[in-house]
Amino acid sequence: MAQVFPFRAYRFNPELAPFDRVLTQPYDKISPERQAEYYAAHPHNLIAVEKGRVFPDDAPQNNVYTRAEAKVEEWIRDRIILQDPAPAFYAYAQEFTVPGSGETRTRRGFIGAGRLEEYSAGVIFRHEHTLSGPKADRLELLRQTRLHTGQLFMLYSDPQQHVEKILDEKQSSSAPVTELTDEYGVIHRLWMIADHNHLETIQHVMADQKLVIADGHHRYETALNYRNERRASAVSLDPNAADERSMMTFVNTRGQDLVILAGHRVVANVLDFSWSAIRRYLEPWFASEVFPFANDSEKPQANAKFLTRLAATSKQRSIGAYPVTGNAQRAFYLFHLRPGADLAQLLHNVSPRQRDLDVVLLHDGILEPALGITLQAATKEMNLSYEREANAALAAVDSGRAQVSFLLNPVDVEKVVEIATANEVMPQKSTDFYPKLLSGITMYRV
């Protein structure tokens, strides 16, 4: 059973640290350019803790982690961050525009302290593998600061939407305690839920849930590793200790406005790349549509038709492609899996569940056999990079950065849950839950 607890969050003091100038995107979404922007935004920006600067003369006594620890202690001492007076859950709403569509939505969930569980316990499930490097970095930061600043994004399923009714009541009856617009135009709002009956109701609803990690696999496994370290040192044997839990945002898969974006694949540096050879390989498995254009003036219309057809044919297991073609006719291509295609033969190395995923069809049915891009090469991003926006993936080809870009339709959230709760994992960057949860909107001390 899932155990979820209210907690006394640390939050920035808006009198000394305006929310829109001190909160950040998750650490793994912060580029060097964005890091510099955050440092310039405000002296108390979370970047100094979330992803601080590394210097050539860093030493064991003075490095990015020890500086983060000192910053946390300074902020607590100087009341830059304040701890809420009573345990609470936190209603969290994000109003956003879906990239590429112009459609406005509001995703809602709540923040609580979830009990950490090994995957083998059958309570919390992953849908992606993790890499050792990011976990080592996050673990050292947690050891030093003892502060969870980033959110774990967890999915649960409640068709009756019991928690949403509490969120509705809270949001309609009071002003948010935190409100800001981030650099992507997403409006973030936060409300405290401290009423005893509401707290009990939420805990009761969540007790029967299986939780799936939507985003934050590295952070979750870091929290597990930290908990296990504390247990091994006999520092923490109390099942109610703070380090037995981690800060999590819970979102109902049966609610509205849960958006997953596709992760388009950009291919480069493939030896002896030949689009005609790739097409010949795909012919037995895929029917194709071609959207040609003779010059740049014809390209926008072909592009629009191509993207519209990609979305409209998602049930046909469609994959889009835009290759470098040399002197041949320029065109966008749409490949549809042929009716009756034997996926057990084409995708013999994956489970029947995973054969239903377009991203697996692309990786195991095209990238590896036709272009020689193995899972190991994809994981190391030797030949592969990723783009959220379709037009950004297409532009990579026009700029000469890529040899071909493959476009996908987004995966359905129910399929993510099905794969995860069957104890299987999907290829890297199969999902892009949008928007990201802001770091620092609440913080949890262990």
C-alpha positions as a LaTeX table, in Angstrom:
\begin{tabular}{lrrr}
\hline
Residue & $x$ (\AA) & $y$ (\AA) & $z$ (\AA) \\
\hline
Met1 & 0.00 & 0.00 & 0.00 \\
Ala2 & 1.16 & 3.53 & $-0.75$ \\
Gln3 & 1.86 & 5.66 & 2.31 \\
Val4 & 1.60 & 9.39 & 1.80 \\
Phe5 & 2.07 & 11.97 & 4.54 \\
Pro6 & 1.56 & 15.71 & 5.00 \\
Phe7 & 4.75 & 17.60 & 5.82 \\
Arg8 & 5.99 & 21.03 & 6.88 \\
Ala9 & 7.50 & 22.33 & 3.68 \\
Tyr10 & 10.24 & 24.89 & 3.46 \\
Arg11 & 9.23 & 27.60 & 0.98 \\
Phe12 & 10.87 & 30.80 & $-0.18$ \\
Asn13 & 9.92 & 33.95 & 1.71 \\
Pro14 & 8.41 & 36.17 & $-1.03$ \\
Glu15 & 9.38 & 39.33 & 0.88 \\
Leu16 & 13.05 & 38.48 & 0.37 \\
Ala17 & 12.96 & 36.07 & $-2.58$ \\
Pro18 & 10.27 & 36.69 & $-5.24$ \\
Phe19 & 8.99 & 33.35 & $-6.50$ \\
Asp20 & 9.39 & 34.17 & $-10.19$ \\
Arg21 & 13.06 & 35.03 & $-9.70$ \\
Val22 & 14.24 & 32.22 & $-7.44$ \\
Leu23 & 12.56 & 28.98 & $-8.56$ \\
Thr24 & 14.08 & 26.81 & $-11.31$ \\
Gln25 & 13.33 & 24.03 & $-13.72$ \\
Pro26 & 14.51 & 20.53 & $-12.66$ \\
Tyr27 & 18.30 & 20.14 & $-12.56$ \\
Asp28 & 18.45 & 17.91 & $-15.65$ \\
Lys29 & 16.66 & 20.54 & $-17.74$ \\
Ile30 & 19.10 & 23.33 & $-16.87$ \\
Ser31 & 21.59 & 24.09 & $-19.65$ \\
Pro32 & 24.76 & 26.11 & $-18.97$ \\
Glu33 & 23.02 & 29.12 & $-20.55$ \\
Arg34 & 19.97 & 28.67 & $-18.32$ \\
Gln35 & 22.20 & 28.23 & $-15.29$ \\
Ala36 & 23.81 & 31.61 & $-15.99$ \\
Glu37 & 20.38 & 33.22 & $-16.38$ \\
Tyr38 & 19.28 & 31.85 & $-13.03$ \\
Tyr39 & 22.40 & 33.13 & $-11.30$ \\
Ala40 & 21.72 & 36.57 & $-12.75$ \\
Ala41 & 18.04 & 36.55 & $-11.85$ \\
His42 & 18.37 & 36.94 & $-8.07$ \\
Pro43 & 21.01 & 36.48 & $-5.32$ \\
His44 & 18.83 & 33.85 & $-3.67$ \\
Asn45 & 17.99 & 31.86 & $-6.78$ \\
Leu46 & 17.72 & 28.13 & $-6.09$ \\
Ile47 & 20.33 & 27.45 & $-8.78$ \\
Ala48 & 23.07 & 27.77 & $-6.15$ \\
Val49 & 21.67 & 24.60 & $-4.56$ \\
Glu50 & 19.91 & 22.82 & $-7.42$ \\
Lys51 & 22.83 & 22.98 & $-9.87$ \\
Gly52 & 25.63 & 25.18 & $-8.65$ \\
Arg53 & 28.73 & 26.23 & $-10.52$ \\
Val54 & 31.77 & 23.94 & $-10.55$ \\
Phe55 & 35.21 & 25.60 & $-10.42$ \\
Pro56 & 38.66 & 24.24 & $-11.44$ \\
Asp57 & 40.06 & 24.67 & $-7.93$ \\
Asp58 & 37.22 & 22.84 & $-6.14$ \\
Ala59 & 38.45 & 20.70 & $-3.25$ \\
Pro60 & 36.88 & 18.29 & $-0.74$ \\
Gln61 & 36.38 & 21.15 & 1.72 \\
Asn62 & 35.04 & 23.61 & $-0.86$ \\
Asn63 & 33.04 & 22.34 & $-3.81$ \\
Val64 & 29.64 & 22.53 & $-5.44$ \\
Tyr65 & 28.10 & 20.32 & $-2.74$ \\
Thr66 & 29.60 & 22.00 & 0.32 \\
Arg67 & 28.67 & 25.41 & $-1.11$ \\
Ala68 & 25.09 & 24.18 & $-1.58$ \\
Glu69 & 25.01 & 23.03 & 2.06 \\
Ala70 & 26.28 & 26.41 & 3.24 \\
Lys71 & 23.69 & 28.19 & 1.13 \\
Val72 & 20.82 & 26.15 & 2.60 \\
Glu73 & 21.96 & 26.88 & 6.15 \\
Glu74 & 22.36 & 30.57 & 5.31 \\
Trp75 & 18.87 & 30.76 & 3.83 \\
Ile76 & 17.29 & 29.07 & 6.86 \\
Arg77 & 19.22 & 31.34 & 9.26 \\
Asp78 & 18.34 & 34.51 & 7.35 \\
Arg79 & 14.72 & 33.51 & 6.79 \\
Ile80 & 15.13 & 33.40 & 3.03 \\
Ile81 & 13.27 & 30.10 & 3.24 \\
Leu82 & 10.66 & 29.50 & 5.93 \\
Gln83 & 9.15 & 26.28 & 7.22 \\
Asp84 & 5.37 & 26.16 & 7.26 \\
Pro85 & 3.88 & 26.01 & 10.76 \\
Ala86 & 1.80 & 22.84 & 10.35 \\
Pro87 & 1.97 & 19.66 & 8.28 \\
Ala88 & 0.07 & 19.97 & 5.03 \\
Phe89 & $-0.50$ & 18.57 & 1.61 \\
Tyr90 & $-0.07$ & 21.14 & $-1.15$ \\
Ala91 & $-2.47$ & 21.49 & $-4.06$ \\
Tyr92 & $-0.39$ & 22.25 & $-7.16$ \\
Ala93 & $-1.89$ & 23.55 & $-10.42$ \\
Gln94 & $-0.03$ & 24.33 & $-13.63$ \\
Glu95 & $-1.76$ & 26.32 & $-16.37$ \\
Phe96 & 0.03 & 25.91 & $-19.68$ \\
Thr97 & $-0.17$ & 25.95 & $-23.46$ \\
Val98 & 0.47 & 22.61 & $-25.14$ \\
Pro99 & 3.55 & 23.08 & $-27.36$ \\
Gly100 & 2.71 & 23.13 & $-31.04$ \\
Ser101 & $-1.05$ & 23.31 & $-30.52$ \\
Gly102 & $-1.94$ & 26.60 & $-28.84$ \\
Glu103 & $-4.34$ & 24.68 & $-26.59$ \\
Thr104 & $-4.50$ & 25.85 & $-22.96$ \\
Arg105 & $-4.80$ & 23.30 & $-20.17$ \\
Thr106 & $-4.45$ & 23.13 & $-16.38$ \\
Arg107 & $-2.84$ & 20.06 & $-14.81$ \\
Arg108 & $-3.57$ & 19.51 & $-11.13$ \\
Gly109 & $-2.08$ & 17.35 & $-8.44$ \\
Phe110 & $-0.90$ & 17.53 & $-4.85$ \\
Ile111 & 2.47 & 17.42 & $-3.12$ \\
Gly112 & 3.12 & 15.15 & $-0.16$ \\
Ala113 & 5.85 & 13.10 & 1.48 \\
Gly114 & 5.66 & 9.57 & 0.09 \\
Arg115 & 7.19 & 6.59 & 1.82 \\
Leu116 & 10.13 & 5.19 & $-0.15$ \\
Glu117 & 9.73 & 1.60 & $-1.31$ \\
Glu118 & 11.97 & $-0.81$ & $-3.15$ \\
Tyr119 & 10.57 & $-1.65$ & $-6.58$ \\
Ser120 & 10.27 & $-5.28$ & $-5.48$ \\
Ala121 & 7.61 & $-4.28$ & $-2.93$ \\
Gly122 & 5.09 & $-3.75$ & $-5.73$ \\
Val123 & 4.03 & $-0.29$ & $-4.57$ \\
Ile124 & 6.15 & 2.07 & $-6.67$ \\
Phe125 & 7.03 & 1.29 & $-10.28$ \\
Arg126 & 9.46 & 2.77 & $-12.79$ \\
His127 & 9.10 & 2.98 & $-16.56$ \\
Glu128 & 12.69 & 3.94 & $-17.41$ \\
His129 & 16.21 & 2.77 & $-16.61$ \\
Thr130 & 18.54 & 5.20 & $-14.86$ \\
Leu131 & 22.18 & 6.15 & $-15.38$ \\
Ser132 & 24.81 & 6.06 & $-12.65$ \\
Gly133 & 26.28 & 9.53 & $-13.23$ \\
Pro134 & 23.24 & 11.65 & $-12.35$ \\
Lys135 & 22.49 & 9.50 & $-9.31$ \\
Ala136 & 26.00 & 9.94 & $-7.91$ \\
Asp137 & 25.70 & 13.71 & $-8.31$ \\
Arg138 & 22.26 & 13.93 & $-6.68$ \\
Leu139 & 23.28 & 11.60 & $-3.84$ \\
Glu140 & 26.26 & 13.71 & $-2.84$ \\
Leu141 & 24.09 & 16.83 & $-2.96$ \\
Leu142 & 21.47 & 15.18 & $-0.72$ \\
Arg143 & 24.14 & 13.99 & 1.71 \\
Gln144 & 25.40 & 17.53 & 2.13 \\
Thr145 & 22.17 & 19.55 & 2.11 \\
Arg146 & 19.66 & 17.02 & 3.47 \\
Leu147 & 17.11 & 18.92 & 1.41 \\
His148 & 14.85 & 17.66 & $-1.36$ \\
Thr149 & 14.33 & 20.61 & $-3.69$ \\
Gly150 & 13.04 & 18.77 & $-6.77$ \\
Gln151 & 9.72 & 17.02 & $-7.18$ \\
Leu152 & 9.17 & 13.34 & $-7.91$ \\
Phe153 & 6.29 & 13.16 & $-10.40$ \\
Met154 & 4.08 & 10.18 & $-9.48$ \\
Leu155 & 1.02 & 8.82 & $-11.27$ \\
Tyr156 & $-1.94$ & 7.18 & $-9.55$ \\
Ser157 & $-5.38$ & 6.14 & $-10.77$ \\
Asp158 & $-8.63$ & 7.24 & $-9.12$ \\
Pro159 & $-11.61$ & 7.19 & $-11.51$ \\
Gln160 & $-13.86$ & 8.74 & $-8.84$ \\
Gln161 & $-11.48$ & 11.69 & $-8.47$ \\
His162 & $-11.84$ & 11.92 & $-4.71$ \\
Val163 & $-8.71$ & 14.03 & $-4.26$ \\
Glu164 & $-9.73$ & 16.36 & $-7.11$ \\
Lys165 & $-12.85$ & 17.28 & $-5.16$ \\
Ile166 & $-10.68$ & 18.46 & $-2.27$ \\
Leu167 & $-8.41$ & 20.34 & $-4.68$ \\
Asp168 & $-11.49$ & 22.00 & $-6.24$ \\
Glu169 & $-12.76$ & 23.09 & $-2.86$ \\
Lys170 & $-9.43$ & 24.52 & $-1.79$ \\
Gln171 & $-8.74$ & 26.34 & $-5.03$ \\
Ser172 & $-12.22$ & 27.91 & $-5.18$ \\
Ser173 & $-12.25$ & 29.05 & $-1.55$ \\
Ser174 & $-8.83$ & 30.66 & $-1.08$ \\
Ala175 & $-6.03$ & 32.47 & $-2.86$ \\
Pro176 & $-2.86$ & 30.51 & $-3.62$ \\
Val177 & 0.07 & 30.86 & $-1.23$ \\
Thr178 & 2.43 & 30.74 & $-4.22$ \\
Glu179 & 1.82 & 31.99 & $-7.74$ \\
Leu180 & 4.28 & 32.71 & $-10.54$ \\
Thr181 & 4.82 & 32.43 & $-14.29$ \\
Asp182 & 7.97 & 30.63 & $-15.37$ \\
Glu183 & 10.21 & 31.21 & $-18.38$ \\
Tyr184 & 8.04 & 28.96 & $-20.56$ \\
Gly185 & 4.85 & 30.86 & $-19.80$ \\
Val186 & 3.54 & 28.18 & $-17.42$ \\
Ile187 & 1.55 & 29.59 & $-14.49$ \\
His188 & 2.23 & 27.70 & $-11.24$ \\
Arg189 & $-0.12$ & 27.99 & $-8.26$ \\
Leu190 & 0.12 & 26.38 & $-4.82$ \\
Trp191 & $-2.39$ & 26.03 & $-1.97$ \\
Met192 & $-1.89$ & 24.54 & 1.51 \\
Ile193 & $-4.28$ & 21.78 & 2.61 \\
Ala194 & $-4.03$ & 21.50 & 6.38 \\
Asp195 & $-7.60$ & 20.56 & 7.39 \\
His196 & $-7.47$ & 17.32 & 9.37 \\
Asn197 & $-10.42$ & 15.70 & 7.57 \\
His198 & $-8.95$ & 16.52 & 4.16 \\
Leu199 & $-5.58$ & 15.12 & 5.17 \\
Glu200 & $-7.17$ & 11.86 & 6.33 \\
Thr201 & $-9.26$ & 11.57 & 3.16 \\
Ile202 & $-6.24$ & 12.00 & 0.91 \\
Gln203 & $-4.22$ & 9.44 & 2.87 \\
His204 & $-7.13$ & 6.98 & 2.73 \\
Val205 & $-7.56$ & 7.38 & $-1.05$ \\
Met206 & $-3.85$ & 6.94 & $-1.69$ \\
Ala207 & $-3.48$ & 3.86 & 0.54 \\
Asp208 & $-4.79$ & 1.50 & $-2.15$ \\
Gln209 & $-2.77$ & 3.02 & $-4.98$ \\
Lys210 & 0.05 & 1.68 & $-7.07$ \\
Leu211 & 2.34 & 4.57 & $-7.96$ \\
Val212 & 4.21 & 4.95 & $-11.24$ \\
Ile213 & 7.15 & 7.32 & $-11.58$ \\
Ala214 & 6.34 & 9.65 & $-14.47$ \\
Asp215 & 9.40 & 11.87 & $-14.06$ \\
Gly216 & 12.28 & 11.83 & $-11.61$ \\
His217 & 13.60 & 8.27 & $-11.76$ \\
His218 & 17.13 & 9.39 & $-10.86$ \\
Arg219 & 15.86 & 11.46 & $-7.94$ \\
Tyr220 & 13.76 & 8.57 & $-6.67$ \\
Glu221 & 16.61 & 6.08 & $-6.74$ \\
Thr222 & 18.88 & 8.68 & $-5.15$ \\
Ala223 & 16.40 & 9.03 & $-2.27$ \\
Leu224 & 16.33 & 5.23 & $-1.92$ \\
Asn225 & 20.12 & 5.06 & $-1.84$ \\
Tyr226 & 20.28 & 7.81 & 0.77 \\
Arg227 & 17.67 & 6.04 & 2.91 \\
Asn228 & 19.62 & 2.79 & 2.67 \\
Glu229 & 22.83 & 4.55 & 3.68 \\
Arg230 & 21.11 & 5.98 & 6.73 \\
Arg231 & 19.69 & 2.59 & 7.64 \\
Ala232 & 23.09 & 0.92 & 7.27 \\
Ser233 & 24.68 & 3.45 & 9.58 \\
Ala234 & 21.88 & 2.91 & 12.12 \\
Val235 & 21.19 & 6.63 & 12.03 \\
Ser236 & 17.62 & 5.99 & 10.90 \\
Leu237 & 15.71 & 2.93 & 12.06 \\
Asp238 & 12.47 & 4.77 & 12.75 \\
Pro239 & 9.94 & 3.96 & 9.98 \\
Asn240 & 8.49 & 7.43 & 10.46 \\
Ala241 & 11.82 & 9.22 & 10.05 \\
Ala242 & 12.01 & 11.94 & 7.43 \\
Asp243 & 14.67 & 10.11 & 5.42 \\
Glu244 & 12.28 & 7.18 & 4.94 \\
Arg245 & 10.23 & 9.50 & 2.73 \\
Ser246 & 10.69 & 11.80 & $-0.24$ \\
Met247 & 8.79 & 14.75 & $-1.62$ \\
Met248 & 6.39 & 13.71 & $-4.38$ \\
Thr249 & 3.78 & 15.34 & $-6.60$ \\
Phe250 & 0.85 & 13.01 & $-7.26$ \\
Val251 & $-1.23$ & 13.35 & $-10.43$ \\
Asn252 & $-4.32$ & 11.29 & $-11.22$ \\
Thr253 & $-4.19$ & 9.53 & $-14.61$ \\
Arg254 & $-7.99$ & 9.72 & $-14.69$ \\
Gly255 & $-7.99$ & 13.49 & $-14.33$ \\
Gln256 & $-7.97$ & 15.95 & $-17.16$ \\
Asp257 & $-5.09$ & 17.73 & $-18.86$ \\
Leu258 & $-2.32$ & 15.20 & $-18.30$ \\
Val259 & $-0.11$ & 15.76 & $-21.36$ \\
Ile260 & 2.69 & 13.56 & $-22.69$ \\
Leu261 & 4.73 & 14.95 & $-25.56$ \\
Ala262 & 6.57 & 12.81 & $-28.07$ \\
Gly263 & 10.35 & 12.52 & $-27.96$ \\
His264 & 11.44 & 12.86 & $-31.57$ \\
Arg265 & 14.72 & 11.20 & $-32.57$ \\
Val266 & 17.51 & 13.07 & $-34.39$ \\
Val267 & 20.10 & 10.81 & $-36.04$ \\
Ala268 & 23.65 & 11.88 & $-36.91$ \\
Asn269 & 27.13 & 10.45 & $-37.57$ \\
Val270 & 25.94 & 7.18 & $-39.08$ \\
Leu271 & 28.65 & 5.72 & $-41.36$ \\
Asp272 & 27.63 & 5.04 & $-44.96$ \\
Phe273 & 24.21 & 6.58 & $-44.42$ \\
Ser274 & 21.93 & 5.78 & $-47.38$ \\
Trp275 & 18.27 & 6.79 & $-47.34$ \\
Ser276 & 17.51 & 4.60 & $-50.34$ \\
Ala277 & 18.97 & 1.57 & $-48.54$ \\
Ile278 & 16.93 & 2.35 & $-45.44$ \\
Arg279 & 13.76 & 2.57 & $-47.53$ \\
Arg280 & 14.49 & $-0.78$ & $-49.12$ \\
Tyr281 & 14.87 & $-2.35$ & $-45.67$ \\
Leu282 & 11.56 & $-0.87$ & $-44.49$ \\
Glu283 & 9.55 & $-1.85$ & $-47.57$ \\
Pro284 & 8.46 & $-5.35$ & $-46.38$ \\
Trp285 & 7.25 & $-3.97$ & $-43.06$ \\
Phe286 & 5.93 & $-0.50$ & $-43.79$ \\
Ala287 & 3.73 & 1.17 & $-46.38$ \\
Ser288 & 4.77 & 4.75 & $-47.02$ \\
Glu289 & 3.36 & 8.14 & $-47.91$ \\
Val290 & 5.61 & 10.79 & $-49.46$ \\
Phe291 & 5.15 & 14.55 & $-49.08$ \\
Pro292 & 7.52 & 16.07 & $-51.66$ \\
Phe293 & 8.46 & 19.69 & $-52.14$ \\
Ala294 & 10.57 & 21.20 & $-54.88$ \\
Asn295 & 11.78 & 24.32 & $-53.04$ \\
Asp296 & 11.55 & 26.21 & $-49.79$ \\
Ser297 & 8.37 & 28.01 & $-50.82$ \\
Glu298 & 6.56 & 24.66 & $-51.17$ \\
Lys299 & 8.02 & 23.23 & $-47.97$ \\
Pro300 & 5.61 & 24.75 & $-45.37$ \\
Gln301 & 2.55 & 23.24 & $-47.06$ \\
Ala302 & 4.18 & 19.82 & $-47.34$ \\
Asn303 & 5.32 & 20.07 & $-43.73$ \\
Ala304 & 1.82 & 20.90 & $-42.50$ \\
Lys305 & 0.26 & 17.99 & $-44.41$ \\
Phe306 & 2.95 & 15.63 & $-43.14$ \\
Leu307 & 2.48 & 16.56 & $-39.46$ \\
Thr308 & $-1.32$ & 16.46 & $-39.74$ \\
Arg309 & $-1.20$ & 12.96 & $-41.26$ \\
Leu310 & 1.25 & 11.76 & $-38.61$ \\
Ala311 & $-1.20$ & 12.68 & $-35.86$ \\
Ala312 & $-4.25$ & 11.42 & $-37.75$ \\
Thr313 & $-2.75$ & 7.98 & $-38.39$ \\
Ser314 & $-1.48$ & 7.22 & $-34.90$ \\
Lys315 & $-3.62$ & 4.06 & $-34.74$ \\
Gln316 & $-1.79$ & 2.76 & $-37.83$ \\
Arg317 & 1.55 & 2.76 & $-35.96$ \\
Ser318 & 2.87 & 5.65 & $-38.03$ \\
Ile319 & 6.43 & 6.98 & $-37.86$ \\
Gly320 & 7.51 & 10.13 & $-39.67$ \\
Ala321 & 10.91 & 10.70 & $-41.25$ \\
Tyr322 & 12.77 & 13.62 & $-42.79$ \\
Pro323 & 16.11 & 12.60 & $-44.33$ \\
Val324 & 19.03 & 14.19 & $-46.04$ \\
Thr325 & 18.56 & 13.09 & $-49.65$ \\
Gly326 & 21.47 & 14.72 & $-51.45$ \\
Asn327 & 20.48 & 15.59 & $-55.00$ \\
Ala328 & 17.31 & 13.51 & $-54.87$ \\
Gln329 & 13.85 & 14.96 & $-54.39$ \\
Arg330 & 13.33 & 16.56 & $-51.00$ \\
Ala331 & 10.39 & 15.11 & $-49.09$ \\
Phe332 & 8.85 & 14.16 & $-45.78$ \\
Tyr333 & 8.00 & 10.47 & $-45.37$ \\
Leu334 & 5.34 & 8.73 & $-43.33$ \\
Phe335 & 5.68 & 4.99 & $-42.68$ \\
His336 & 2.67 & 2.91 & $-41.60$ \\
Leu337 & 3.10 & $-0.60$ & $-40.29$ \\
Arg338 & 1.60 & $-2.96$ & $-42.86$ \\
Pro339 & $-1.56$ & $-4.85$ & $-41.78$ \\
Gly340 & $-0.64$ & $-8.33$ & $-40.66$ \\
Ala341 & 3.04 & $-7.50$ & $-40.14$ \\
Asp342 & 4.57 & $-10.12$ & $-37.85$ \\
Leu343 & 5.80 & $-8.04$ & $-34.93$ \\
Ala344 & 7.01 & $-11.16$ & $-33.15$ \\
Gln345 & 9.51 & $-11.55$ & $-35.99$ \\
Leu346 & 10.39 & $-7.88$ & $-36.42$ \\
Leu347 & 10.59 & $-7.14$ & $-32.68$ \\
His348 & 11.68 & $-10.53$ & $-31.42$ \\
Asn349 & 13.83 & $-9.12$ & $-28.60$ \\
Val350 & 11.00 & $-7.31$ & $-26.78$ \\
Ser351 & 7.92 & $-8.37$ & $-24.86$ \\
Pro352 & 4.44 & $-8.48$ & $-26.42$ \\
Arg353 & 3.47 & $-5.41$ & $-24.36$ \\
Gln354 & 6.33 & $-3.37$ & $-25.71$ \\
Arg355 & 5.60 & $-4.32$ & $-29.30$ \\
Asp356 & 2.60 & $-1.99$ & $-29.05$ \\
Leu357 & 4.87 & 1.03 & $-28.53$ \\
Asp358 & 5.84 & 3.19 & $-31.49$ \\
Val359 & 9.11 & 4.15 & $-29.80$ \\
Val360 & 10.05 & 0.44 & $-29.54$ \\
Leu361 & 9.02 & $-0.09$ & $-33.16$ \\
Leu362 & 11.37 & 2.74 & $-34.12$ \\
His363 & 14.31 & 1.62 & $-31.99$ \\
Asp364 & 14.14 & $-2.15$ & $-32.52$ \\
Gly365 & 12.50 & $-2.19$ & $-35.94$ \\
Ile366 & 14.33 & 0.68 & $-37.68$ \\
Leu367 & 17.20 & 2.33 & $-35.82$ \\
Glu368 & 19.11 & $-0.81$ & $-34.90$ \\
Pro369 & 18.58 & $-3.08$ & $-37.94$ \\
Ala370 & 18.53 & $-0.40$ & $-40.64$ \\
Leu371 & 20.97 & 2.17 & $-39.26$ \\
Gly372 & 23.06 & 0.14 & $-36.80$ \\
Ile373 & 22.14 & 2.30 & $-33.79$ \\
Thr374 & 22.13 & $-0.13$ & $-30.87$ \\
Leu375 & 20.48 & 0.44 & $-27.50$ \\
Gln376 & 23.92 & 1.07 & $-26.01$ \\
Ala377 & 24.71 & 3.71 & $-28.63$ \\
Ala378 & 21.30 & 5.32 & $-28.09$ \\
Thr379 & 21.80 & 5.41 & $-24.32$ \\
Lys380 & 25.16 & 7.13 & $-24.74$ \\
Glu381 & 23.60 & 9.46 & $-27.36$ \\
Met382 & 26.44 & 8.62 & $-29.75$ \\
Asn383 & 24.23 & 8.83 & $-32.83$ \\
Leu384 & 21.01 & 10.03 & $-31.31$ \\
Ser385 & 19.65 & 13.19 & $-29.74$ \\
Tyr386 & 16.13 & 14.18 & $-28.83$ \\
Glu387 & 13.79 & 17.05 & $-29.58$ \\
Arg388 & 10.45 & 17.92 & $-27.99$ \\
Glu389 & 9.26 & 20.10 & $-30.88$ \\
Ala390 & 8.66 & 18.43 & $-34.25$ \\
Asn391 & 9.89 & 21.44 & $-36.20$ \\
Ala392 & 13.09 & 21.55 & $-34.14$ \\
Ala393 & 13.76 & 17.93 & $-35.12$ \\
Leu394 & 13.15 & 18.78 & $-38.78$ \\
Ala395 & 15.35 & 21.86 & $-38.58$ \\
Ala396 & 18.26 & 19.69 & $-37.41$ \\
Val397 & 18.30 & 18.09 & $-40.86$ \\
Asp398 & 18.10 & 21.41 & $-42.71$ \\
Ser399 & 20.98 & 22.79 & $-40.64$ \\
Gly400 & 23.23 & 19.83 & $-41.43$ \\
Arg401 & 23.29 & 18.69 & $-37.80$ \\
Ala402 & 21.39 & 15.49 & $-38.60$ \\
Gln403 & 21.18 & 12.90 & $-41.36$ \\
Val404 & 17.57 & 12.02 & $-40.64$ \\
Ser405 & 14.98 & 12.87 & $-38.02$ \\
Phe406 & 12.24 & 10.46 & $-36.98$ \\
Leu407 & 8.98 & 11.82 & $-35.59$ \\
Leu408 & 6.68 & 9.94 & $-33.24$ \\
Asn409 & 3.20 & 10.30 & $-31.83$ \\
Pro410 & 3.03 & 10.58 & $-28.02$ \\
Val411 & 2.57 & 7.43 & $-25.97$ \\
Asp412 & $-0.71$ & 7.04 & $-24.09$ \\
Val413 & $-0.47$ & 7.36 & $-20.31$ \\
Glu414 & $-2.39$ & 4.12 & $-19.76$ \\
Lys415 & 0.24 & 2.31 & $-21.81$ \\
Val416 & 2.98 & 3.80 & $-19.60$ \\
Val417 & 1.18 & 2.53 & $-16.50$ \\
Glu418 & 0.62 & $-0.90$ & $-18.07$ \\
Ile419 & 4.30 & $-1.30$ & $-18.96$ \\
Ala420 & 5.52 & $-0.06$ & $-15.58$ \\
Thr421 & 3.19 & $-2.16$ & $-13.42$ \\
Ala422 & 4.25 & $-5.23$ & $-15.41$ \\
Asn423 & 7.80 & $-4.47$ & $-14.17$ \\
Glu424 & 9.04 & $-3.57$ & $-17.63$ \\
Val425 & 10.83 & $-0.43$ & $-18.75$ \\
Met426 & 10.60 & 1.64 & $-21.91$ \\
Pro427 & 13.46 & 3.04 & $-24.03$ \\
Gln428 & 15.19 & 6.17 & $-22.80$ \\
Lys429 & 13.18 & 9.38 & $-23.32$ \\
Ser430 & 10.03 & 7.57 & $-24.37$ \\
Thr431 & 7.89 & 10.03 & $-22.44$ \\
Asp432 & 7.97 & 13.77 & $-21.93$ \\
Phe433 & 5.39 & 14.78 & $-19.34$ \\
Tyr434 & 4.70 & 18.46 & $-19.88$ \\
Pro435 & 5.13 & 20.85 & $-18.17$ \\
Lys436 & 7.90 & 20.07 & $-15.72$ \\
Leu437 & 7.40 & 20.47 & $-11.97$ \\
Leu438 & 9.27 & 23.47 & $-10.61$ \\
Ser439 & 12.10 & 22.87 & $-8.21$ \\
Gly440 & 11.89 & 24.80 & $-4.96$ \\
Ile441 & 8.15 & 25.46 & $-4.98$ \\
Thr442 & 8.18 & 23.28 & $-1.86$ \\
Met443 & 11.25 & 21.76 & $-0.16$ \\
Tyr444 & 11.55 & 18.82 & 2.22 \\
Arg445 & 14.28 & 18.46 & 4.88 \\
Val446 & 15.50 & 15.00 & 5.88 \\
\hline
\end{tabular}
